[in-house]
Amino acid sequence: MEENIPVLKEVKPLKNFRLHVKFSDGVKGEVNLSEFAGRGVFALWNDYSQFENVTIGSSGELVWNKDVDMDGLGIYLKLTNKKPEDVLPRLQERSHA
C-alpha cells in the first residue's frame, strides 16, 4: 500500500445525500453523493434512513451494508478535485516510464 494516502477518519450524514467527511491529513468538508442515489446498488438509499446508516469500514471505505460501499480515496478525490496521480505519485511515475 502507498504511504501517505489520506484515510477516511470521520463521516457524518447530512441532508440531501451529502456527507461531512474528515481524512487523516486534516482535509475535511462536505461531499454530495446525490448523483448515485437510486441508481444500481444505491437504490438502497431510496429509504433515506439507509443512507444515514453510513459507517467507515476497516480499509477506510464508506459502508452502508455488506453489498454497498464506496472507496474512501474516491471520496477524497471528489472532495479535493485532485486526480489520482496527485495523491498516488507512483501512478505518475508509471505513466512516464
N, C-alpha and C positions, 0 to 999 in steps of 0.2 A: 504494500500500500504506500502511496505517496506520503511524504512528510508535509506537514503544514497545510493539509487540506482542511478547510473550515468544517467543523462538525456541528450539526444542529443540537442545541442545548436546551432551548425552551420553545414551547409552542402554546399559543392561546387562541382558540377560535373566536372570531368576531362575526358580525352580521354580514350578509350578502356574500357568503363563500370566501371570506377573507380570513387570513391568519396573521397574527403577530408572531414573528419568529425572532430568535436570537441565536447567533452562532458563536463558536469558541473563539473567534478572532475579534469579537465585540460588535460585529455587524449585526444590526437589528432593524426591523421595520415590518411593514405590512405587505403581504403578497396576496394578490387577487387570483383565486382559483376558479372563478365563475365560468370560465371558458370550458372547464371539464365537467361541470355539473350536469347530471342527467345523461351523460354520454358513456356508452360502454359500461365498464365496471363501476363508473361513478354515478350510475343510476341509483346506487345505494343512497346518494345524497338527496334523492327526492324526498326522503324523510330527513329533514334538516337536523334532527337530533343525532342522526348517524354521522353527519359532518362534524358536529360538535364533539363527538367521541374520539377525536384525533389524539394520538399519543406518539411518542418518539420510540422507534424500535432500537434494537441492540446495535445496529450499524449506522444509526443516525438518520434513518429514514422516517418519513411520516407514515403512520399506520392507522387505518380505520378498522380493519378486521384481517383475518388470515388471508383473504384474497385481494384486498385493496390496500396498496401502499404507494408511496411516491418518493423518489430519490431525494435525499437532503441536498446533494450538490446541485441538482437541477433547480431546487427552490432557491439556493444561494445565487445561482446564475441569473435566475429570473429577477430576484430582488436587486442585484447589483448591476444588471445589464452587462455583465462580463461574459467573455467567451470561454469555453473550456480550457483553451491553451493559456489564458490569463491566470488560471488557478492551478493548472497542471502543466508545469514547464516542460515535462518530458514529452508532451504532445507536440510542442513547438520544436523540440529537438528532433523528433522523428520526422516531422514534415520537412525539415531542412537536410535530412540525411540522403 
